[in-house]
Amino acid sequence: MKLFITNKDYFTEFFDDEDKLTNSHNGNYTSREIHKKAFTELSISIDVQNSIPLILTPPYSELGEGIVLLDFQTKKGDIYYYEFSTTAS
């Protein structure tokens, strides 16, 4: 199973901004860490609940300040396509 973010360039740019990375005290995750958390959420939903979530909501901060919204687009084989839309707190 794979999780593919369709607008990965925008997603990466949004979370991996150099200013955000230098402020490590704020506890924000990188795009890679968020992707891993989203994959875990997807995997649990499919394996345990036997359903594809329409929205994945991984946290973007270890402090629990907010979530990332990833909208389901389509599925082809074992690849699940989601699009990054925004964040919420």
C-alpha positions in Angstrom: 0.0 0.0 0.0 1.2 3.5 -0.9 0.0 7.0 -0.1 0.6 9.5 -2.9 0.1 13.2 -2.4 -1.0 14.7 -5.7 0.3 18.2 -5.1 3.5 17.1 -3.3 5.5 20.2 -4.4 3.0 22.6 -2.7 2.8 20.3 0.3 6.5 20.1 0.7 7.0 23.9 0.2 4.3 24.6 2.7 5.8 22.5 5.5 9.6 22.6 4.7 10.0 26.4 4.5 13.6 27.2 5.7 12.3 29.7 8.4 10.1 27.0 9.9 12.9 24.5 10.0 15.2 26.8 11.8 12.6 27.4 14.5 12.9 23.8 15.8 11.5 24.9 19.2 8.0 25.3 17.7 7.6 21.5 17.4 6.3 21.5 13.8 6.8 18.4 11.7 8.4 18.3 8.3 6.4 17.2 5.3 8.1 13.8 5.5 7.0 13.3 9.1 3.5 14.4 8.3 3.4 12.0 5.3 4.4 9.1 7.6 1.7 10.0 10.1 -0.9 10.2 7.3 0.2 6.8 6.0 -0.2 5.3 9.4 -3.7 6.8 9.7 -4.6 5.4 6.2 -3.2 2.0 7.0 -5.1 1.7 10.3 -8.3 2.8 8.6 -8.0 0.2 5.8 -6.6 -2.7 7.9 -8.8 -2.3 11.0 -11.9 -0.5 9.9 -11.8 -1.8 6.3 -12.6 1.6 4.8 -10.9 4.3 2.8 -11.1 7.6 4.7 -12.3 10.6 2.6 -10.1 12.9 4.6 -6.8 12.1 6.4 -6.0 14.4 9.4 -2.4 13.9 10.6 -1.1 16.4 13.1 1.4 19.0 11.9 2.8 19.7 15.3 4.1 17.5 18.2 2.4 20.0 20.5 -1.0 19.1 19.0 -1.7 22.6 17.8 -3.4 21.5 14.5 -4.0 19.1 11.7 -3.3 18.8 8.0 -6.3 18.1 5.7 -5.6 15.6 2.9 -8.6 14.9 0.7 -9.1 11.5 -1.0 -8.9 11.7 -4.8 -8.8 8.2 -6.2 -7.3 4.7 -5.7 -5.5 2.7 -8.3 -4.3 -0.8 -7.3 -2.7 -0.4 -3.9 -1.9 3.3 -4.4 -4.2 5.8 -2.6 -4.1 9.4 -4.0 -4.8 12.3 -1.7 -4.5 16.1 -2.2 -3.3 18.5 0.4 -5.9 21.2 0.9 -5.1 23.1 4.1 -4.5 23.0 7.8 -6.8 23.5 10.7 -6.3 24.2 14.4 
